[in-house]
Amino acid sequence: MSFEERLARVVELSEALAAHKARFQALAARELNFTYKDTAFEVDITAANLRRFVEAAAGLRHRRPLAAPGQRWAVMLSYNGSAWVNVVITSAYLVGNRVLVKFASRGSGLMRQTQEIYRSRFGDQVDFFFGSGRDFVANCLKDSEIAGLVFFGFDKNLLPYEDAFRQTGKKVIFEGPGADPFIVFPEADLEFALAELLDAKFSYSGQTCTAPKRIFIHRRIYEDFLARLVERVQALKVGPPDDPRTEVSPLGSELAVIRIREQLADAAARGGRILVGGRLDGLLVYPTVIRDATDDMLGFREECFGPVIFAAAFDQEAEVIERARRHQYGLRAALFGGEAARRAAAALKGEDYCQPVPGYTFGKFGTVGVNETRAESWEGAFITKPVGGYGYSGWIWETVAGRFQLKQGPKLITLETSHPG
């Protein structure tokens, strides 16, 4: 099949996703507790992004798949998504690879819906795996027909397999958690920063890797910012995911709730003060703002995968740069303000595209936005815009000329699953 034929199928897929939006909304609400509002946005932006492969076509047309004839690329996906996962699948497919896909177990209905959409358009070029995640990874290691693995999920679920994948020589592309700093300097447009924090943090009830996790507000504006923030958080509509008005719904993961309960208790023990929220009811975590967060709190050290804001004050530019860098995750950083924000952004940003590194590199971020919404930075992600992190947020394991190599930084899955033509 020619590149043009594959591209036509991807564009057709974008139209099919839009046509099935209501079905995706119902399944994501039932299986993942995602709101109708969030899933509608996800389907729309995914459909638009898939069409942007047309813009990338000139650079992809002559590339050759890394998977040899008879082989496939394995793709394992996290639970927090219903439609965006199609960008990952089609990235590997578009450059000529056959693909084997595994959704998170709690999204089995979404996987069957996706399988149905793919079957008539992609035939046996894209297939789906309905076993456990553990079995899927084990199959990737032992099956010679699996050329490599694209894995979206939790770093601690994949890191134990590093030596095993080194021995196979198979390439692994990983994208995982973030503990993204959100930094507001005194000269920032506070209304813009507040609106962005609310949207980026509470979409999907906080269950996205690129949601702001560590909120740093300059001390000069700290009290004013928190007062305005609390007012807006109190106005958020909490309810069932299938109510079109709902903005925050129950979480999709019991483990995430357990971790948040621990993070809240730890914050209280370390002097944090809850300004709003702090209540848990089953899987429902009410929108929460905690002030006076410190870098040693669990909510700062770990990824808080839910609708909880940990806010800290800072005094100096150099201080906030150092604090932002001091973390195991380096996915995205968002900064708001003028020259100080731009200088801090330059200090935090990593390479434009992933590069070999001697070891896991901490203190850099794959995506850095200044006075930019998360939605803007996500337009064209993995299609025309490389995405990926540092530290334990993202990496590539591969063997080149018989030697193991670790790469970190933003990446395009199309390029990393293919050879130059």
Buried (B, 14 or more C-beta within 10 A) or exposed (E): EEBEEBBBBBBBBBEBBBEBBEBBBBBBBEBBBBBBBBBBBBBBBBBBBBBBBEEBEEBBBEBEBBBEEEBBBBBBBBBBBBBBBBBBBBBBBBBBBBBBBBBBEEBBBBBBBBBEBBEEBBEEBBBBBEEEBEEBBBBBBEBEBBBBBBBBBBBEBBEEBBEBBBEBEBBBBBBBBBBBBBBBBBBBEBEEBBEBBBBBBBBBBBBBBBBBBBBBBBEEBBEEBBEBBBEBBEEBBBBBBBBEEBBBBBBBBEEBBEBBEEBBEBBBEBEBEBBBBBEBEEBBBBBBBBBBBBEEBBBBBBBBBBBBBBBBBBEEBEEBBBBBBEBBBBBBBBBBBEEBBBBBBEBBBBBEBBEEBEEBBBBBBBBBBBBBBBEEBBBBBBBBBBBBBBBBBBBBBBBEEEEEEBBBBBBBBBBBBBEEE
